[in-house]
Amino acid sequence: MNPITFKLGGVPEHFNLPWHQAMEQGLFQEQGIQINWQDYPGGTGAMAKDLRSGDLDLAVLLTEGMVADIVKGNKSKIISVYVASPLIWGIHVPANSNLQEVNQLADKRYAISRMGSGSHLMAFVNAQQQGWDPNNMELVLVGDINGARQAFQNNEADVFMWEKFMTKPLVDSGEFRRVGECPTPWPCFVIAARQEIINKYTPELQQLLAVIHQANQAFMQNPQAPQLVAEKFNLKPEDAATWFNHTRWATEATVPLDMVETVIDTLHSLDLIPEKPEAASLVANLTGVQQS
């Protein structure tokens, strides 16, 4: 029997190591599934766009970005939480900047990878938490972390928010300076699939989720995991260990509806989505287990 092939996208970051390990070990192939993995340095906004166009079947993306794009018409559904812990966003400025504290950043130029990306949405969430009007921020589209580096060097942006451990080498080297942190108020990554794929391949998606959740469990129990992360992503061993100890991967296919509701409420309060749909309308429950 020919394997079912899924086009799957994710960021080239440490969070996705369980996928790569499962692929290298042939765990998906054992279930008759072929994964064509595509790295997305541009992040969630780029993946959401390719889910819409059909260039991707599934993606591992930031929760807030996927929720926002589904509300805006993306014909995909969230099928599982992937990383259950929050993402710790570092708030960065150029190392030689005069900006020293988060409270100085209210009306500055924010580098974002693209509209609808995590770096865009979380800049607004952070502004709300600080009591600022997000509309006073100037947004500078930079594509990815390398674009942000260029924007800082060319004095085209003042602030850049990105996962703090991925940017840690740039902080250590004296290129970036981290002036604060902003954790997401919800689990940070979800797995989403196009509705057409869900309709056609529900049993295969159930198998795929079972494989990745087992891989997540194995990764969390692997004493070598922090060292693997340090080597692959050029992190200091102590930074990799800190990140690893703060990260919890999902080990079952659940999507808490109260969590989705919190994301919807937050995005709507920031005028980032036009309406507040029922949380259940954004989720495909493939397990038959009642979501709460």
C-alpha positions as CSV (number, residue, x, y, z in Angstrom):
1,M,0.0,0.0,0.0
2,N,1.3,3.4,-0.9
3,P,1.9,5.7,2.0
4,I,-0.3,8.8,2.5
5,T,1.9,11.9,2.0
6,F,1.2,15.1,4.1
7,K,2.9,18.4,3.4
8,L,3.7,19.7,6.9
9,G,5.2,23.1,7.8
10,G,7.0,24.3,10.9
11,V,9.5,26.8,12.2
12,P,13.2,25.7,12.1
13,E,13.3,25.9,15.9
14,H,14.0,23.6,18.8
15,F,10.3,23.1,19.5
16,N,10.1,20.9,16.4
17,L,12.9,18.5,17.2
18,P,10.4,15.7,18.2
19,W,9.0,15.8,14.6
20,H,12.4,15.5,13.1
21,Q,13.4,12.6,15.4
22,A,10.1,10.8,14.6
23,M,10.8,11.2,10.9
24,E,14.4,10.1,11.2
25,Q,13.3,7.0,13.1
26,G,10.7,6.1,10.5
27,L,7.9,6.2,13.0
28,F,5.4,7.9,10.6
29,Q,6.4,5.5,7.8
30,E,5.5,2.5,10.1
31,Q,2.0,3.8,10.1
32,G,1.8,4.3,6.3
33,I,2.4,8.1,6.5
34,Q,5.0,10.1,4.6
35,I,5.8,13.6,6.0
36,N,7.2,16.1,3.5
37,W,8.5,18.7,6.0
38,Q,9.0,22.3,5.0
39,D,10.9,24.8,7.2
40,Y,9.3,28.2,7.6
41,P,11.8,30.8,8.9
42,G,9.0,33.4,8.3
43,G,6.9,31.7,10.9
44,T,3.1,31.5,11.5
45,G,2.0,34.1,9.0
46,A,3.8,32.4,6.1
47,M,2.4,29.0,7.1
48,A,-1.2,30.3,7.4
49,K,-0.9,31.7,3.9
50,D,0.3,28.4,2.5
51,L,-2.5,26.5,4.3
52,R,-5.0,28.8,2.6
53,S,-3.4,28.2,-0.8
54,G,-3.1,24.4,-0.4
55,D,0.7,24.5,-0.5
56,L,0.6,22.9,3.0
57,D,-1.8,20.2,4.4
58,L,-0.8,20.7,8.0
59,A,1.3,23.1,10.0
60,V,2.7,23.6,13.5
61,L,2.1,27.2,14.3
62,L,1.6,29.7,17.1
63,T,-1.8,29.4,18.7
64,E,-2.8,33.1,18.4
65,G,-1.8,33.3,14.8
66,M,-3.8,30.3,13.8
67,V,-6.8,31.4,15.7
68,A,-6.7,34.8,14.1
69,D,-6.3,33.4,10.6
70,I,-9.2,30.9,11.0
71,V,-11.5,33.7,12.2
72,K,-10.4,35.7,9.1
73,G,-11.4,32.9,6.7
74,N,-8.7,30.2,6.7
75,K,-10.4,26.9,5.9
76,S,-8.4,25.0,8.4
77,K,-9.0,23.7,11.9
78,I,-6.9,23.2,15.0
79,I,-6.5,19.4,15.6
80,S,-4.2,19.4,18.7
81,V,-2.2,21.4,21.0
82,Y,1.5,20.8,20.2
83,V,3.4,22.7,22.9
84,A,1.3,23.0,26.1
85,S,3.6,25.5,27.9
86,P,3.7,29.3,27.1
87,L,6.2,30.8,24.7
88,I,8.5,33.2,26.4
89,W,8.9,36.2,24.0
90,G,12.0,38.2,24.4
91,I,11.6,42.0,23.9
92,H,14.8,43.0,22.1
93,V,16.4,46.3,21.0
94,P,19.7,46.9,19.3
95,A,22.6,46.5,21.8
96,N,23.7,50.1,21.1
97,S,20.2,51.5,21.5
98,N,19.4,54.2,24.2
99,L,16.3,52.2,25.1
100,Q,16.8,50.5,28.4
101,E,13.3,49.5,29.7
102,V,10.0,48.1,28.3
103,N,8.2,51.3,29.5
104,Q,10.2,53.3,26.9
105,L,8.8,51.3,23.9
106,A,5.2,52.5,23.7
107,D,5.4,54.3,20.3
108,K,8.5,52.8,18.8
109,R,9.1,51.0,15.5
110,Y,8.4,47.2,15.9
111,A,10.0,44.8,13.5
112,I,7.5,41.9,12.7
113,S,8.0,39.0,10.4
114,R,4.7,39.6,8.6
115,M,1.1,40.7,9.4
116,G,-0.7,38.1,11.4
117,S,2.5,36.6,12.7
118,G,3.3,35.9,16.3
119,S,5.7,38.8,16.4
120,H,2.9,41.1,15.2
121,L,0.1,39.7,17.5
122,M,2.3,39.5,20.6
123,A,3.5,43.1,20.1
124,F,-0.1,44.1,20.5
125,V,-0.7,41.7,23.4
126,N,2.4,43.2,25.2
127,A,1.1,46.7,24.5
128,Q,-2.2,45.9,26.0
129,Q,-0.5,44.4,29.1
130,Q,1.6,47.6,29.4
131,G,-1.5,49.8,29.1
132,W,-0.5,51.4,25.8
133,D,-2.5,52.0,22.6
134,P,-1.2,49.4,20.2
135,N,-2.2,51.6,17.3
136,N,0.6,54.0,18.2
137,M,3.2,51.4,17.2
138,E,4.8,51.6,13.8
139,L,5.1,48.1,12.3
140,V,8.1,47.2,10.1
141,L,7.9,44.1,8.0
142,V,11.2,42.2,8.1
143,G,10.4,38.6,7.0
144,D,12.3,36.7,9.7
145,I,15.0,37.0,12.4
146,N,17.7,37.8,9.8
147,G,15.5,40.6,8.4
148,A,15.2,41.9,12.0
149,R,19.0,41.9,12.4
150,Q,19.2,43.9,9.1
151,A,16.5,46.4,10.2
152,F,18.4,47.0,13.5
153,Q,21.7,47.5,11.7
154,N,20.1,50.0,9.2
155,N,18.2,51.8,12.0
156,E,14.9,50.9,10.4
157,A,13.4,49.4,13.6
158,D,13.6,49.9,17.4
159,V,12.1,46.7,18.9
160,F,11.8,43.1,17.9
161,M,9.9,40.3,19.8
162,W,11.0,36.7,19.2
163,E,11.4,33.5,21.2
164,K,14.0,34.4,23.8
165,F,16.2,31.3,23.5
166,M,16.4,31.4,19.7
167,T,17.7,35.0,20.0
168,K,20.0,34.3,23.0
169,P,23.1,33.8,20.8
170,L,22.5,37.3,19.4
171,V,22.1,38.7,22.9
172,D,25.3,36.9,24.0
173,S,27.3,38.2,21.0
174,G,26.3,41.8,21.8
175,E,24.1,42.3,18.7
176,F,20.7,42.4,20.5
177,R,19.9,43.5,24.0
178,R,16.9,42.0,25.8
179,V,15.0,44.5,27.9
180,G,12.0,42.4,28.9
181,E,9.9,39.3,28.4
182,C,6.3,38.6,27.5
183,P,5.0,35.0,28.0
184,T,2.0,34.0,25.9
185,P,-1.1,33.7,28.2
186,W,-1.9,30.3,26.6
187,P,-0.2,27.1,25.2
188,C,2.1,28.4,22.4
189,F,1.9,25.9,19.5
190,V,-0.9,24.0,17.9
191,I,-1.2,21.6,15.0
192,A,-3.7,22.7,12.3
193,A,-4.9,21.0,9.2
194,R,-6.9,22.1,6.1
195,Q,-10.6,21.1,6.3
196,E,-10.3,19.2,3.1
197,I,-7.5,17.0,4.6
198,I,-9.5,16.4,7.8
199,N,-12.5,15.3,5.7
200,K,-10.5,12.9,3.6
201,Y,-7.9,11.5,6.0
202,T,-9.3,11.5,9.6
203,P,-7.9,8.0,10.5
204,E,-4.5,8.9,9.1
205,L,-4.5,12.2,11.1
206,Q,-5.4,10.2,14.2
207,Q,-2.3,8.0,13.6
208,L,-0.1,11.0,12.9
209,L,-1.1,12.6,16.2
210,A,-0.5,9.4,18.1
211,V,3.0,9.2,16.6
212,I,3.9,12.8,17.4
213,H,2.5,12.6,20.9
214,Q,4.6,9.5,21.6
215,A,7.6,11.2,20.1
216,N,6.9,14.2,22.4
217,Q,6.8,12.0,25.4
218,A,10.1,10.3,24.5
219,F,11.8,13.6,23.9
220,M,10.7,14.9,27.3
221,Q,12.1,11.8,28.9
222,N,15.4,11.8,27.0
223,P,18.2,13.0,29.3
224,Q,20.2,13.9,26.1
225,A,17.6,16.2,24.8
226,P,19.1,19.5,26.2
227,Q,22.5,18.6,24.7
228,L,20.9,17.9,21.3
229,V,19.2,21.3,21.4
230,A,22.4,23.1,22.4
231,E,24.4,21.5,19.6
232,K,21.8,21.9,16.9
233,F,20.8,25.5,17.7
234,N,24.1,27.0,18.9
235,L,22.9,27.5,22.5
236,K,24.9,27.4,25.6
237,P,24.2,24.1,27.4
238,E,22.7,25.9,30.4
239,D,20.4,27.9,28.2
240,A,19.2,24.8,26.4
241,A,18.6,23.1,29.8
242,T,16.6,26.0,31.1
243,W,14.5,26.1,28.0
244,F,13.9,22.4,28.0
245,N,12.9,22.4,31.7
246,H,10.3,25.1,31.0
247,T,8.8,23.4,27.9
248,R,5.9,20.9,28.0
249,W,4.9,19.1,24.8
250,A,1.4,17.7,24.4
251,T,1.0,14.0,24.8
252,E,-2.6,13.7,23.8
253,A,-4.9,15.2,21.1
254,T,-6.8,17.8,23.1
255,V,-7.6,21.4,22.4
256,P,-9.2,23.0,25.5
257,L,-12.0,25.2,24.2
258,D,-11.7,27.6,27.2
259,M,-8.1,28.3,26.0
260,V,-9.3,29.0,22.4
261,E,-11.9,31.3,23.9
262,T,-9.3,33.2,25.8
263,V,-7.3,33.7,22.6
264,I,-10.4,34.9,20.7
265,D,-11.3,37.3,23.5
266,T,-7.8,38.7,23.6
267,L,-7.5,39.2,19.9
268,H,-10.9,40.7,19.6
269,S,-10.2,43.2,22.4
270,L,-7.2,44.3,20.4
271,D,-9.2,44.7,17.2
272,L,-7.0,42.0,15.6
273,I,-10.1,39.9,14.6
274,P,-13.5,41.3,13.4
275,E,-15.7,39.0,15.4
276,K,-15.9,36.4,18.2
277,P,-16.9,33.0,16.9
278,E,-17.7,30.0,19.0
279,A,-14.4,28.4,20.1
280,A,-15.6,24.9,18.9
281,S,-15.9,26.2,15.4
282,L,-12.1,26.6,15.1
283,V,-11.4,23.0,16.3
284,A,-11.7,19.6,14.7
285,N,-12.0,17.0,17.5
286,L,-10.5,13.9,15.9
287,T,-10.5,11.8,19.1
288,G,-14.2,11.8,20.0
289,V,-13.3,12.8,23.5
290,Q,-15.3,15.7,24.8
291,Q,-13.2,18.9,24.8
292,S,-13.7,21.4,27.7
